[in-house]
Amino acid sequence: MPDSDWIAVDAMGGDDGLQVMLAGVARARATAEGIWFLLVGDEVAIARGLDAHPGLRAASEIVHAPETVSSAEKPSVAMRRAKKTSMGVAIDLVKRGRAAAAVSSGNTGAMMAMAKLSLRMMPGIDRPALAAPLPTLGDNDVVMLDLGANAECDARNLVQFAVMGAAFARTVLDLDLPRVALLNIGSEDQKGTDTIREASMLLREAGHLPMRFDGFIEGDRLSRGEVDVIVCDGFSGNIALKTAEGTARFVADLLKRAFRSSVRSKLGFLISRPATELLRDHLDPNKHNGAVFLGLNGIVVKSHGGANELGVATAIGNAVKMVRHDLTRRIAEDLNRFEAMTDLGGETGVAA
């Protein structure tokens, strides 16, 4: 069995424990043929948990790691224990070529620090970016990056994020020509900081790449489905993401309160239940789970800590897509084409 068919899973990560992780892996295996798993963590606990998933037992190996990373642990502390933790060992399996991707639901900061130190940056990439698919009113999700890895970015970083995000969208969303936009305070060309306007100028010259740059997009249009990739610095991206998540919870809680306010409202809920179920299904974060640290020499996928069985399976499914479509190679090829163009055109803002 080739190494490219192996996915390393931090079985001890996640808020809901080992059983949810194993159930998610088993579900992923049922939809992804030819995938084998390296289950990393307490070997006794994992072996016991596999009793409920005999099919998964036959398609996996256990890699023992005696320690775990807590959700509140500082990255600097977790880094010192990386070689003993389930998260660190899973990432190291990618570094050693034993696995083609690593998936964990653990501490995001620790995961980023471990992945960056172990796998290093791809040639031509200055900083990694955290990218994730988010639900929209369109036919597909929108990929947004950076969601928190880099608080401050220059134009070169934003251009690299755009190239990586477009490659991610082609891989995970199956889009031939992703529409890319920069998050800004207005859609007009003169709006925004010098950094954003410079990045826009450079991206407008990238017509030879398999993406379409659509200029700027404002925060109130994120979920409209008008673009496929939204690029921003990690500070703005994290705020936008948390605001969107908070708004979704606010609307859901407001609907619950409204439907419980009177007998007539409760009757209205019963009548409108199919519509509300459709809304809840569309916004279910478990169907959009699986952020990835783009720009590293390897694929590392971050599953949400509170993901259920479906969420874990979704994150693993995205990892499988990235492996089978050779996402890292695609990013490298697109970046090389972009830099070759800027070299020939006399530009110096992006080329290494």
Contacts in CASP RR format, 6 or more apart in sequence:
PFRMAT RR
TARGET T0000
AUTHOR 0000-0000-0000
METHOD contacts of the structure
MODEL  1
MPDSDWIAVDAMGGDDGLQVMLAGVARARATAEGIWFLLVGDEVAIARGL
DAHPGLRAASEIVHAPETVSSAEKPSVAMRRAKKTSMGVAIDLVKRGRAA
AAVSSGNTGAMMAMAKLSLRMMPGIDRPALAAPLPTLGDNDVVMLDLGAN
AECDARNLVQFAVMGAAFARTVLDLDLPRVALLNIGSEDQKGTDTIREAS
MLLREAGHLPMRFDGFIEGDRLSRGEVDVIVCDGFSGNIALKTAEGTARF
VADLLKRAFRSSVRSKLGFLISRPATELLRDHLDPNKHNGAVFLGLNGIV
VKSHGGANELGVATAIGNAVKMVRHDLTRRIAEDLNRFEAMTDLGGETGV
AA
1 36 0 8 1.000
3 97 0 8 1.000
3 98 0 8 1.000
3 99 0 8 1.000
3 100 0 8 1.000
4 100 0 8 1.000
4 323 0 8 1.000
4 324 0 8 1.000
5 34 0 8 1.000
5 35 0 8 1.000
5 36 0 8 1.000
5 100 0 8 1.000
6 35 0 8 1.000
6 36 0 8 1.000
6 37 0 8 1.000
6 38 0 8 1.000
6 93 0 8 1.000
6 98 0 8 1.000
6 99 0 8 1.000
6 100 0 8 1.000
7 35 0 8 1.000
7 36 0 8 1.000
7 37 0 8 1.000
7 38 0 8 1.000
7 99 0 8 1.000
7 100 0 8 1.000
7 101 0 8 1.000
7 102 0 8 1.000
7 103 0 8 1.000
7 316 0 8 1.000
7 319 0 8 1.000
7 320 0 8 1.000
7 323 0 8 1.000
8 37 0 8 1.000
8 38 0 8 1.000
8 40 0 8 1.000
8 63 0 8 1.000
8 89 0 8 1.000
8 90 0 8 1.000
8 91 0 8 1.000
8 93 0 8 1.000
8 94 0 8 1.000
8 98 0 8 1.000
8 99 0 8 1.000
8 101 0 8 1.000
8 102 0 8 1.000
8 103 0 8 1.000
9 21 0 8 1.000
9 25 0 8 1.000
9 37 0 8 1.000
9 38 0 8 1.000
9 39 0 8 1.000
9 40 0 8 1.000
9 90 0 8 1.000
9 102 0 8 1.000
9 103 0 8 1.000
9 104 0 8 1.000
9 316 0 8 1.000
10 21 0 8 1.000
10 40 0 8 1.000
10 41 0 8 1.000
10 86 0 8 1.000
10 87 0 8 1.000
10 88 0 8 1.000
10 90 0 8 1.000
10 102 0 8 1.000
10 103 0 8 1.000
10 104 0 8 1.000
10 105 0 8 1.000
10 106 0 8 1.000
11 18 0 8 1.000
11 21 0 8 1.000
11 22 0 8 1.000
11 25 0 8 1.000
11 39 0 8 1.000
11 40 0 8 1.000
11 41 0 8 1.000
11 46 0 8 1.000
11 86 0 8 1.000
12 18 0 8 1.000
12 21 0 8 1.000
12 40 0 8 1.000
12 41 0 8 1.000
12 42 0 8 1.000
12 45 0 8 1.000
12 65 0 8 1.000
12 68 0 8 1.000
12 86 0 8 1.000
13 21 0 8 1.000
13 68 0 8 1.000
13 69 0 8 1.000
13 86 0 8 1.000
13 87 0 8 1.000
13 104 0 8 1.000
13 105 0 8 1.000
13 106 0 8 1.000
13 305 0 8 1.000
14 20 0 8 1.000
14 21 0 8 1.000
14 71 0 8 1.000
14 105 0 8 1.000
14 106 0 8 1.000
14 303 0 8 1.000
14 305 0 8 1.000
14 306 0 8 1.000
14 307 0 8 1.000
15 71 0 8 1.000
15 105 0 8 1.000
15 305 0 8 1.000
15 306 0 8 1.000
16 306 0 8 1.000
16 308 0 8 1.000
18 42 0 8 1.000
18 45 0 8 1.000
18 46 0 8 1.000
18 49 0 8 1.000
19 49 0 8 1.000
19 52 0 8 1.000
20 307 0 8 1.000
20 308 0 8 1.000
20 309 0 8 1.000
20 312 0 8 1.000
21 105 0 8 1.000
21 312 0 8 1.000
22 39 0 8 1.000
22 46 0 8 1.000
22 49 0 8 1.000
22 50 0 8 1.000
22 52 0 8 1.000
22 53 0 8 1.000
22 56 0 8 1.000
23 52 0 8 1.000
23 53 0 8 1.000
23 309 0 8 1.000
23 312 0 8 1.000
24 309 0 8 1.000
24 310 0 8 1.000
24 311 0 8 1.000
24 312 0 8 1.000
24 313 0 8 1.000
24 316 0 8 1.000
25 37 0 8 1.000
25 39 0 8 1.000
25 53 0 8 1.000
25 56 0 8 1.000
25 60 0 8 1.000
25 312 0 8 1.000
25 313 0 8 1.000
25 316 0 8 1.000
26 53 0 8 1.000
26 55 0 8 1.000
26 56 0 8 1.000
27 309 0 8 1.000
27 310 0 8 1.000
27 312 0 8 1.000
27 313 0 8 1.000
28 35 0 8 1.000
28 312 0 8 1.000
28 313 0 8 1.000
28 316 0 8 1.000
28 317 0 8 1.000
28 320 0 8 1.000
29 35 0 8 1.000
29 37 0 8 1.000
29 55 0 8 1.000
29 56 0 8 1.000
29 59 0 8 1.000
31 313 0 8 1.000
31 317 0 8 1.000
32 316 0 8 1.000
32 317 0 8 1.000
32 320 0 8 1.000
35 59 0 8 1.000
35 320 0 8 1.000
36 59 0 8 1.000
36 60 0 8 1.000
36 61 0 8 1.000
37 56 0 8 1.000
37 59 0 8 1.000
37 60 0 8 1.000
37 61 0 8 1.000
38 60 0 8 1.000
38 61 0 8 1.000
38 62 0 8 1.000
38 63 0 8 1.000
38 90 0 8 1.000
38 93 0 8 1.000
38 98 0 8 1.000
38 99 0 8 1.000
39 46 0 8 1.000
39 50 0 8 1.000
39 60 0 8 1.000
39 61 0 8 1.000
39 62 0 8 1.000
39 63 0 8 1.000
40 62 0 8 1.000
40 63 0 8 1.000
40 64 0 8 1.000
40 65 0 8 1.000
40 86 0 8 1.000
40 89 0 8 1.000
40 90 0 8 1.000
40 93 0 8 1.000
41 62 0 8 1.000
41 63 0 8 1.000
41 64 0 8 1.000
41 65 0 8 1.000
41 66 0 8 1.000
41 68 0 8 1.000
41 86 0 8 1.000
41 89 0 8 1.000
42 64 0 8 1.000
42 65 0 8 1.000
42 66 0 8 1.000
42 86 0 8 1.000
43 62 0 8 1.000
43 63 0 8 1.000
43 64 0 8 1.000
46 62 0 8 1.000
47 62 0 8 1.000
50 56 0 8 1.000
50 57 0 8 1.000
50 60 0 8 1.000
63 89 0 8 1.000
63 90 0 8 1.000
63 93 0 8 1.000
65 84 0 8 1.000
65 85 0 8 1.000
65 86 0 8 1.000
65 88 0 8 1.000
65 89 0 8 1.000
65 90 0 8 1.000
66 84 0 8 1.000
67 81 0 8 1.000
67 84 0 8 1.000
67 85 0 8 1.000
67 86 0 8 1.000
68 85 0 8 1.000
68 86 0 8 1.000
68 87 0 8 1.000
69 78 0 8 1.000
69 81 0 8 1.000
69 85 0 8 1.000
69 86 0 8 1.000
69 87 0 8 1.000
69 88 0 8 1.000
69 106 0 8 1.000
69 107 0 8 1.000
69 110 0 8 1.000
69 111 0 8 1.000
70 107 0 8 1.000
71 106 0 8 1.000
71 107 0 8 1.000
71 305 0 8 1.000
72 107 0 8 1.000
73 107 0 8 1.000
73 110 0 8 1.000
74 110 0 8 1.000
75 107 0 8 1.000
75 109 0 8 1.000
75 110 0 8 1.000
75 112 0 8 1.000
75 113 0 8 1.000
75 114 0 8 1.000
76 113 0 8 1.000
78 85 0 8 1.000
78 87 0 8 1.000
78 107 0 8 1.000
78 110 0 8 1.000
78 113 0 8 1.000
78 114 0 8 1.000
79 110 0 8 1.000
79 113 0 8 1.000
79 114 0 8 1.000
79 117 0 8 1.000
82 88 0 8 1.000
82 91 0 8 1.000
82 92 0 8 1.000
82 114 0 8 1.000
82 117 0 8 1.000
82 118 0 8 1.000
83 89 0 8 1.000
83 92 0 8 1.000
86 104 0 8 1.000
87 104 0 8 1.000
87 106 0 8 1.000
87 107 0 8 1.000
87 110 0 8 1.000
87 111 0 8 1.000
87 114 0 8 1.000
88 114 0 8 1.000
88 118 0 8 1.000
90 99 0 8 1.000
90 102 0 8 1.000
90 103 0 8 1.000
90 104 0 8 1.000
91 102 0 8 1.000
91 111 0 8 1.000
91 114 0 8 1.000
91 115 0 8 1.000
91 118 0 8 1.000
91 119 0 8 1.000
91 300 0 8 1.000
92 118 0 8 1.000
93 99 0 8 1.000
93 102 0 8 1.000
94 100 0 8 1.000
94 101 0 8 1.000
94 102 0 8 1.000
94 118 0 8 1.000
94 119 0 8 1.000
94 298 0 8 1.000
94 299 0 8 1.000
94 300 0 8 1.000
95 118 0 8 1.000
95 119 0 8 1.000
100 299 0 8 1.000
100 323 0 8 1.000
101 298 0 8 1.000
101 299 0 8 1.000
101 300 0 8 1.000
101 301 0 8 1.000
101 319 0 8 1.000
101 320 0 8 1.000
101 322 0 8 1.000
101 323 0 8 1.000
102 115 0 8 1.000
102 299 0 8 1.000
102 300 0 8 1.000
102 301 0 8 1.000
103 300 0 8 1.000
103 301 0 8 1.000
103 303 0 8 1.000
103 312 0 8 1.000
103 315 0 8 1.000
103 316 0 8 1.000
103 319 0 8 1.000
104 111 0 8 1.000
104 300 0 8 1.000
104 301 0 8 1.000
104 302 0 8 1.000
104 303 0 8 1.000
105 302 0 8 1.000
105 303 0 8 1.000
105 304 0 8 1.000
105 305 0 8 1.000
105 306 0 8 1.000
105 307 0 8 1.000
105 312 0 8 1.000
105 315 0 8 1.000
106 302 0 8 1.000
106 303 0 8 1.000
106 305 0 8 1.000
108 130 0 8 1.000
108 302 0 8 1.000
111 293 0 8 1.000
111 300 0 8 1.000
111 302 0 8 1.000
112 128 0 8 1.000
112 130 0 8 1.000
112 149 0 8 1.000
112 293 0 8 1.000
115 128 0 8 1.000
115 293 0 8 1.000
115 296 0 8 1.000
115 300 0 8 1.000
116 128 0 8 1.000
116 293 0 8 1.000
116 296 0 8 1.000
119 296 0 8 1.000
119 297 0 8 1.000
119 298 0 8 1.000
119 300 0 8 1.000
120 296 0 8 1.000
120 297 0 8 1.000
121 127 0 8 1.000
121 128 0 8 1.000
121 295 0 8 1.000
121 296 0 8 1.000
121 297 0 8 1.000
122 295 0 8 1.000
122 296 0 8 1.000
122 297 0 8 1.000
122 328 0 8 1.000
122 331 0 8 1.000
122 332 0 8 1.000
122 335 0 8 1.000
123 332 0 8 1.000
124 160 0 8 1.000
124 335 0 8 1.000
124 339 0 8 1.000
124 352 0 8 1.000
125 160 0 8 1.000
125 164 0 8 1.000
125 295 0 8 1.000
125 331 0 8 1.000
125 335 0 8 1.000
126 156 0 8 1.000
126 157 0 8 1.000
126 160 0 8 1.000
127 149 0 8 1.000
127 150 0 8 1.000
127 153 0 8 1.000
127 157 0 8 1.000
127 160 0 8 1.000
128 149 0 8 1.000
128 150 0 8 1.000
128 293 0 8 1.000
128 294 0 8 1.000
128 295 0 8 1.000
128 296 0 8 1.000
129 145 0 8 1.000
129 146 0 8 1.000
129 147 0 8 1.000
129 149 0 8 1.000
129 150 0 8 1.000
129 160 0 8 1.000
129 161 0 8 1.000
129 164 0 8 1.000
129 165 0 8 1.000
129 234 0 8 1.000
129 293 0 8 1.000
129 294 0 8 1.000
129 295 0 8 1.000
130 145 0 8 1.000
130 146 0 8 1.000
130 147 0 8 1.000
130 148 0 8 1.000
130 149 0 8 1.000
130 234 0 8 1.000
130 291 0 8 1.000
130 292 0 8 1.000
130 293 0 8 1.000
130 294 0 8 1.000
130 302 0 8 1.000
131 143 0 8 1.000
131 144 0 8 1.000
131 145 0 8 1.000
131 146 0 8 1.000
131 147 0 8 1.000
131 164 0 8 1.000
131 165 0 8 1.000
131 168 0 8 1.000
131 291 0 8 1.000
131 292 0 8 1.000
131 294 0 8 1.000
132 143 0 8 1.000
132 144 0 8 1.000
132 145 0 8 1.000
132 147 0 8 1.000
132 241 0 8 1.000
132 288 0 8 1.000
132 290 0 8 1.000
132 291 0 8 1.000
132 292 0 8 1.000
133 141 0 8 1.000
133 142 0 8 1.000
133 143 0 8 1.000
133 172 0 8 1.000
133 173 0 8 1.000
133 288 0 8 1.000
133 290 0 8 1.000
133 318 0 8 1.000
134 141 0 8 1.000
134 142 0 8 1.000
134 143 0 8 1.000
134 144 0 8 1.000
134 222 0 8 1.000
134 223 0 8 1.000
134 241 0 8 1.000
134 244 0 8 1.000
134 288 0 8 1.000
135 141 0 8 1.000
135 223 0 8 1.000
135 282 0 8 1.000
135 283 0 8 1.000
135 287 0 8 1.000
135 288 0 8 1.000
136 142 0 8 1.000
136 222 0 8 1.000
136 223 0 8 1.000
136 224 0 8 1.000
136 225 0 8 1.000
137 223 0 8 1.000
137 224 0 8 1.000
137 225 0 8 1.000
138 224 0 8 1.000
138 225 0 8 1.000
139 225 0 8 1.000
140 173 0 8 1.000
140 175 0 8 1.000
140 225 0 8 1.000
140 228 0 8 1.000
141 173 0 8 1.000
141 288 0 8 1.000
142 222 0 8 1.000
142 223 0 8 1.000
142 225 0 8 1.000
142 227 0 8 1.000
142 228 0 8 1.000
142 229 0 8 1.000
142 230 0 8 1.000
143 165 0 8 1.000
143 168 0 8 1.000
143 169 0 8 1.000
143 172 0 8 1.000
143 173 0 8 1.000
143 178 0 8 1.000
143 228 0 8 1.000
143 229 0 8 1.000
143 230 0 8 1.000
144 222 0 8 1.000
144 229 0 8 1.000
144 230 0 8 1.000
144 232 0 8 1.000
144 237 0 8 1.000
144 240 0 8 1.000
144 241 0 8 1.000
145 161 0 8 1.000
145 164 0 8 1.000
145 165 0 8 1.000
145 168 0 8 1.000
145 229 0 8 1.000
145 230 0 8 1.000
145 231 0 8 1.000
145 232 0 8 1.000
145 294 0 8 1.000
146 153 0 8 1.000
146 161 0 8 1.000
146 231 0 8 1.000
146 232 0 8 1.000
146 233 0 8 1.000
146 234 0 8 1.000
146 237 0 8 1.000
147 234 0 8 1.000
147 237 0 8 1.000
147 238 0 8 1.000
147 241 0 8 1.000
147 291 0 8 1.000
148 234 0 8 1.000
148 235 0 8 1.000
148 237 0 8 1.000
148 238 0 8 1.000
149 234 0 8 1.000
149 293 0 8 1.000
150 157 0 8 1.000
150 233 0 8 1.000
150 234 0 8 1.000
151 233 0 8 1.000
151 234 0 8 1.000
151 235 0 8 1.000
152 233 0 8 1.000
152 235 0 8 1.000
153 161 0 8 1.000
153 195 0 8 1.000
153 233 0 8 1.000
153 234 0 8 1.000
154 195 0 8 1.000
155 195 0 8 1.000
155 196 0 8 1.000
155 198 0 8 1.000
155 199 0 8 1.000
155 202 0 8 1.000
155 349 0 8 1.000
155 350 0 8 1.000
156 349 0 8 1.000
156 350 0 8 1.000
157 233 0 8 1.000
158 182 0 8 1.000
158 195 0 8 1.000
158 196 0 8 1.000
158 199 0 8 1.000
158 231 0 8 1.000
158 232 0 8 1.000
158 233 0 8 1.000
159 199 0 8 1.000
159 202 0 8 1.000
159 203 0 8 1.000
159 206 0 8 1.000
159 338 0 8 1.000
159 350 0 8 1.000
160 295 0 8 1.000
160 335 0 8 1.000
160 350 0 8 1.000
161 231 0 8 1.000
161 294 0 8 1.000
162 180 0 8 1.000
162 182 0 8 1.000
162 199 0 8 1.000
162 203 0 8 1.000
162 206 0 8 1.000
162 211 0 8 1.000
162 213 0 8 1.000
162 229 0 8 1.000
162 231 0 8 1.000
163 206 0 8 1.000
163 209 0 8 1.000
163 211 0 8 1.000
163 331 0 8 1.000
163 334 0 8 1.000
163 335 0 8 1.000
163 338 0 8 1.000
164 294 0 8 1.000
164 295 0 8 1.000
164 331 0 8 1.000
164 335 0 8 1.000
165 178 0 8 1.000
165 180 0 8 1.000
165 229 0 8 1.000
165 231 0 8 1.000
165 294 0 8 1.000
166 178 0 8 1.000
166 180 0 8 1.000
166 209 0 8 1.000
166 210 0 8 1.000
166 211 0 8 1.000
166 229 0 8 1.000
166 334 0 8 1.000
167 327 0 8 1.000
167 330 0 8 1.000
167 331 0 8 1.000
167 334 0 8 1.000
168 229 0 8 1.000
168 292 0 8 1.000
168 294 0 8 1.000
168 322 0 8 1.000
168 327 0 8 1.000
169 175 0 8 1.000
169 178 0 8 1.000
169 211 0 8 1.000
169 228 0 8 1.000
169 229 0 8 1.000
170 176 0 8 1.000
170 178 0 8 1.000
170 210 0 8 1.000
170 325 0 8 1.000
170 330 0 8 1.000
171 321 0 8 1.000
171 322 0 8 1.000
171 325 0 8 1.000
171 327 0 8 1.000
171 330 0 8 1.000
172 318 0 8 1.000
172 321 0 8 1.000
172 322 0 8 1.000
173 228 0 8 1.000
175 228 0 8 1.000
176 210 0 8 1.000
177 210 0 8 1.000
177 211 0 8 1.000
177 212 0 8 1.000
178 210 0 8 1.000
178 211 0 8 1.000
178 212 0 8 1.000
178 228 0 8 1.000
178 229 0 8 1.000
179 211 0 8 1.000
179 212 0 8 1.000
179 214 0 8 1.000
179 226 0 8 1.000
179 227 0 8 1.000
179 228 0 8 1.000
179 229 0 8 1.000
180 203 0 8 1.000
180 211 0 8 1.000
180 212 0 8 1.000
180 213 0 8 1.000
180 214 0 8 1.000
180 215 0 8 1.000
180 227 0 8 1.000
180 228 0 8 1.000
180 229 0 8 1.000
180 231 0 8 1.000
181 213 0 8 1.000
181 214 0 8 1.000
181 215 0 8 1.000
181 216 0 8 1.000
181 217 0 8 1.000
181 226 0 8 1.000
181 227 0 8 1.000
181 229 0 8 1.000
181 230 0 8 1.000
181 231 0 8 1.000
182 196 0 8 1.000
182 199 0 8 1.000
182 200 0 8 1.000
182 203 0 8 1.000
182 215 0 8 1.000
182 216 0 8 1.000
182 217 0 8 1.000
182 230 0 8 1.000
182 231 0 8 1.000
182 232 0 8 1.000
183 216 0 8 1.000
183 217 0 8 1.000
183 218 0 8 1.000
183 219 0 8 1.000
183 222 0 8 1.000
183 230 0 8 1.000
183 231 0 8 1.000
183 232 0 8 1.000
183 236 0 8 1.000
183 237 0 8 1.000
183 240 0 8 1.000
184 191 0 8 1.000
184 192 0 8 1.000
184 196 0 8 1.000
184 216 0 8 1.000
184 217 0 8 1.000
184 218 0 8 1.000
185 191 0 8 1.000
185 192 0 8 1.000
185 218 0 8 1.000
186 192 0 8 1.000
186 216 0 8 1.000
186 218 0 8 1.000
187 215 0 8 1.000
187 216 0 8 1.000
187 217 0 8 1.000
187 218 0 8 1.000
188 216 0 8 1.000
189 197 0 8 1.000
189 200 0 8 1.000
189 216 0 8 1.000
190 197 0 8 1.000
191 216 0 8 1.000
192 216 0 8 1.000
196 216 0 8 1.000
198 349 0 8 1.000
199 231 0 8 1.000
200 213 0 8 1.000
200 215 0 8 1.000
200 216 0 8 1.000
202 342 0 8 1.000
202 347 0 8 1.000
202 349 0 8 1.000
202 350 0 8 1.000
203 213 0 8 1.000
203 215 0 8 1.000
204 213 0 8 1.000
204 215 0 8 1.000
205 341 0 8 1.000
205 342 0 8 1.000
205 347 0 8 1.000
206 213 0 8 1.000
206 338 0 8 1.000
206 341 0 8 1.000
207 213 0 8 1.000
208 337 0 8 1.000
208 341 0 8 1.000
209 334 0 8 1.000
209 337 0 8 1.000
209 338 0 8 1.000
210 334 0 8 1.000
211 229 0 8 1.000
214 226 0 8 1.000
214 227 0 8 1.000
217 226 0 8 1.000
217 227 0 8 1.000
217 230 0 8 1.000
219 240 0 8 1.000
222 230 0 8 1.000
222 240 0 8 1.000
222 244 0 8 1.000
223 244 0 8 1.000
232 240 0 8 1.000
245 285 0 8 1.000
248 283 0 8 1.000
252 280 0 8 1.000
252 283 0 8 1.000
255 276 0 8 1.000
258 265 0 8 1.000
259 265 0 8 1.000
259 266 0 8 1.000
259 268 0 8 1.000
259 269 0 8 1.000
260 266 0 8 1.000
269 276 0 8 1.000
281 287 0 8 1.000
284 310 0 8 1.000
285 304 0 8 1.000
285 307 0 8 1.000
285 311 0 8 1.000
286 304 0 8 1.000
286 307 0 8 1.000
286 308 0 8 1.000
286 310 0 8 1.000
286 311 0 8 1.000
286 314 0 8 1.000
287 310 0 8 1.000
287 311 0 8 1.000
287 314 0 8 1.000
288 314 0 8 1.000
289 303 0 8 1.000
289 304 0 8 1.000
289 307 0 8 1.000
289 311 0 8 1.000
289 312 0 8 1.000
289 314 0 8 1.000
289 315 0 8 1.000
289 318 0 8 1.000
290 301 0 8 1.000
290 302 0 8 1.000
290 303 0 8 1.000
290 304 0 8 1.000
290 311 0 8 1.000
290 314 0 8 1.000
290 315 0 8 1.000
290 318 0 8 1.000
290 319 0 8 1.000
291 301 0 8 1.000
291 302 0 8 1.000
292 299 0 8 1.000
292 300 0 8 1.000
292 301 0 8 1.000
292 302 0 8 1.000
292 318 0 8 1.000
292 319 0 8 1.000
292 322 0 8 1.000
293 300 0 8 1.000
293 302 0 8 1.000
294 331 0 8 1.000
295 328 0 8 1.000
295 331 0 8 1.000
297 328 0 8 1.000
298 328 0 8 1.000
299 319 0 8 1.000
299 322 0 8 1.000
299 323 0 8 1.000
299 327 0 8 1.000
299 328 0 8 1.000
301 315 0 8 1.000
301 316 0 8 1.000
301 318 0 8 1.000
301 319 0 8 1.000
301 322 0 8 1.000
302 315 0 8 1.000
303 311 0 8 1.000
303 312 0 8 1.000
303 315 0 8 1.000
303 316 0 8 1.000
304 311 0 8 1.000
304 315 0 8 1.000
307 314 0 8 1.000
307 315 0 8 1.000
338 350 0 8 1.000
339 350 0 8 1.000
339 351 0 8 1.000
339 352 0 8 1.000
342 348 0 8 1.000
342 349 0 8 1.000
342 350 0 8 1.000
342 351 0 8 1.000
343 351 0 8 1.000
END
